[in-house]
């Protein structure tokens, strides 16, 4: 159930949440592990792209 997943994962810091493996997520929220893992991968990709863009912008100065 969605509320249970939010309640369970909502207490974790972003560092912990983004550092979790698929198996760890499956342990914590077995019903929605695939969805949660996919969304976390999207967030990690966005952060990586943002960091690369930020680094390139700073290297121009």
CORLINVEN-V114088 format. One record per residue. RES is the residue in three letters. PHI is phi in whole degrees, 0 to 359 (* if undefined). PSI is psi in radians with two decimals (none if undefined). Layout:
res=RES phi=PHI psi=PSI
res=RES phi=PHI psi=PSI
//
This chain:
res=UNK phi=* psi=2.44
res=UNK phi=303 psi=-0.83
res=UNK phi=301 psi=-0.67
res=UNK phi=295 psi=-0.73
res=UNK phi=296 psi=-0.80
res=UNK phi=297 psi=-0.75
res=UNK phi=297 psi=-0.71
res=UNK phi=289 psi=-0.83
res=UNK phi=276 psi=-0.36
res=UNK phi=295 psi=-0.33
res=UNK phi=274 psi=-0.12
res=UNK phi=271 psi=2.58
res=UNK phi=286 psi=2.83
res=UNK phi=297 psi=-0.65
res=UNK phi=298 psi=-0.76
res=UNK phi=293 psi=-0.82
res=UNK phi=299 psi=-0.82
res=UNK phi=289 psi=-0.32
res=UNK phi=268 psi=-0.03
res=UNK phi=285 psi=2.46
res=UNK phi=278 psi=2.91
res=UNK phi=300 psi=-0.65
res=UNK phi=294 psi=-0.70
res=UNK phi=295 psi=-0.72
res=UNK phi=296 psi=-0.72
res=UNK phi=299 psi=-0.62
res=UNK phi=293 psi=-0.72
res=UNK phi=282 psi=-0.72
res=UNK phi=220 psi=1.38
res=UNK phi=300 psi=-0.59
res=UNK phi=289 psi=-0.55
res=UNK phi=240 psi=0.33
res=UNK phi=303 psi=-0.75
res=UNK phi=299 psi=-0.82
res=UNK phi=297 psi=-0.80
res=UNK phi=297 psi=-0.80
res=UNK phi=299 psi=-0.77
res=UNK phi=299 psi=-0.77
res=UNK phi=294 psi=-0.70
res=UNK phi=295 psi=-0.64
res=UNK phi=296 psi=-0.69
res=UNK phi=296 psi=-0.72
res=UNK phi=295 psi=-0.78
res=UNK phi=300 psi=-0.73
res=UNK phi=297 psi=-0.75
res=UNK phi=298 psi=-0.73
res=UNK phi=296 psi=-0.75
res=UNK phi=296 psi=-0.77
res=UNK phi=296 psi=-0.74
res=UNK phi=298 psi=-0.74
res=UNK phi=295 psi=-0.69
res=UNK phi=295 psi=-0.78
res=UNK phi=297 psi=-0.72
res=UNK phi=295 psi=-0.75
res=UNK phi=296 psi=-0.71
res=UNK phi=295 psi=-0.72
res=UNK phi=296 psi=-0.69
res=UNK phi=287 psi=-0.46
res=UNK phi=283 psi=-0.21
res=UNK phi=283 psi=-0.25
res=UNK phi=264 psi=none
//
